[in-house]
Amino acid sequence: MPTATGADNRQRLLAMADELGISPADLEAAELEYAQTKSSKEERALFDAERRNGFLQHLLPFVLVNLFLAFLSLRKGDFWFLFPLFGWGIGIVSHAASALGNGPAVEAAFQDWRKTRAKIDQLNVSHNVEAVIDDFVSTYKLQYTPAPKVDTIAYLRKITGLGLKDAMDAVDYYSNRHPGSII
């Protein structure tokens, strides 16, 4: 059975819309609205994934360090490991609430993330930021691994002439997209 091509599907869609009394302009507006909604949902999914990854990067050291401290403490029959466990645990619970929760603060963080991402995309077009960071990180990895964040920011500013805030945002964005490449 032959499959329909994109042009065939488009013609069928236009014919169905005509049968239902939907104008081509209304159909195009609906398609545009659908594309924007889909793009927004994809952005939100990426934002949520980055939040979860940040939490997991915080949770793993918490678990490993506290297991080690508990081992050391219990070996001598002491319970001092509970103090760092509870102290750090407060930070973990707070991070979990912000990374896994919803609400006005998360929505504000999402809007800030979208603005930063749009700015980084614009900088990428005008200054080729991602290629500059890629070059630096790959060169740095030949000597050391991974590249220090401060050195990456300084190099990016030197090559592109970006301000400190823009360079920091670009490096943070790159680091979130390429975990483990910059410390």
Contacts in CASP RR format, 6 or more apart in sequence:
PFRMAT RR
TARGET T0000
AUTHOR 0000-0000-0000
METHOD contacts of the structure
MODEL  1
MPTATGADNRQRLLAMADELGISPADLEAAELEYAQTKSSKEERALFDAE
RRNGFLQHLLPFVLVNLFLAFLSLRKGDFWFLFPLFGWGIGIVSHAASAL
GNGPAVEAAFQDWRKTRAKIDQLNVSHNVEAVIDDFVSTYKLQYTPAPKV
DTIAYLRKITGLGLKDAMDAVDYYSNRHPGSII
4 12 0 8 1.000
13 27 0 8 1.000
14 24 0 8 1.000
14 27 0 8 1.000
17 23 0 8 1.000
17 24 0 8 1.000
17 26 0 8 1.000
17 27 0 8 1.000
43 114 0 8 1.000
43 117 0 8 1.000
44 110 0 8 1.000
47 110 0 8 1.000
47 113 0 8 1.000
47 114 0 8 1.000
50 113 0 8 1.000
50 176 0 8 1.000
51 98 0 8 1.000
51 99 0 8 1.000
51 100 0 8 1.000
52 99 0 8 1.000
52 100 0 8 1.000
53 176 0 8 1.000
53 179 0 8 1.000
54 95 0 8 1.000
54 99 0 8 1.000
55 95 0 8 1.000
55 96 0 8 1.000
55 99 0 8 1.000
55 100 0 8 1.000
57 179 0 8 1.000
58 92 0 8 1.000
58 95 0 8 1.000
59 92 0 8 1.000
59 95 0 8 1.000
59 96 0 8 1.000
62 88 0 8 1.000
62 89 0 8 1.000
62 92 0 8 1.000
65 84 0 8 1.000
65 88 0 8 1.000
66 81 0 8 1.000
66 84 0 8 1.000
66 85 0 8 1.000
66 88 0 8 1.000
69 81 0 8 1.000
69 84 0 8 1.000
69 85 0 8 1.000
70 81 0 8 1.000
70 85 0 8 1.000
72 81 0 8 1.000
73 79 0 8 1.000
73 80 0 8 1.000
73 81 0 8 1.000
74 81 0 8 1.000
98 105 0 8 1.000
98 106 0 8 1.000
98 109 0 8 1.000
116 169 0 8 1.000
116 173 0 8 1.000
117 173 0 8 1.000
119 166 0 8 1.000
119 169 0 8 1.000
120 129 0 8 1.000
120 169 0 8 1.000
120 170 0 8 1.000
120 173 0 8 1.000
123 129 0 8 1.000
123 160 0 8 1.000
123 162 0 8 1.000
123 166 0 8 1.000
123 170 0 8 1.000
124 130 0 8 1.000
127 160 0 8 1.000
127 161 0 8 1.000
127 162 0 8 1.000
128 160 0 8 1.000
129 156 0 8 1.000
129 160 0 8 1.000
129 162 0 8 1.000
129 170 0 8 1.000
129 174 0 8 1.000
130 174 0 8 1.000
132 155 0 8 1.000
132 156 0 8 1.000
132 159 0 8 1.000
132 160 0 8 1.000
133 152 0 8 1.000
133 156 0 8 1.000
133 170 0 8 1.000
133 171 0 8 1.000
133 174 0 8 1.000
136 147 0 8 1.000
136 151 0 8 1.000
136 152 0 8 1.000
136 155 0 8 1.000
136 156 0 8 1.000
137 146 0 8 1.000
137 147 0 8 1.000
137 152 0 8 1.000
137 178 0 8 1.000
137 181 0 8 1.000
137 182 0 8 1.000
140 146 0 8 1.000
140 147 0 8 1.000
140 151 0 8 1.000
140 152 0 8 1.000
141 147 0 8 1.000
141 181 0 8 1.000
146 180 0 8 1.000
146 181 0 8 1.000
146 182 0 8 1.000
146 183 0 8 1.000
147 181 0 8 1.000
147 182 0 8 1.000
147 183 0 8 1.000
148 182 0 8 1.000
148 183 0 8 1.000
149 171 0 8 1.000
149 175 0 8 1.000
149 182 0 8 1.000
149 183 0 8 1.000
152 171 0 8 1.000
152 174 0 8 1.000
152 182 0 8 1.000
153 164 0 8 1.000
153 167 0 8 1.000
153 168 0 8 1.000
153 171 0 8 1.000
156 162 0 8 1.000
156 167 0 8 1.000
156 170 0 8 1.000
156 171 0 8 1.000
157 163 0 8 1.000
157 164 0 8 1.000
157 167 0 8 1.000
160 167 0 8 1.000
162 170 0 8 1.000
171 182 0 8 1.000
174 181 0 8 1.000
174 182 0 8 1.000
175 181 0 8 1.000
175 182 0 8 1.000
END
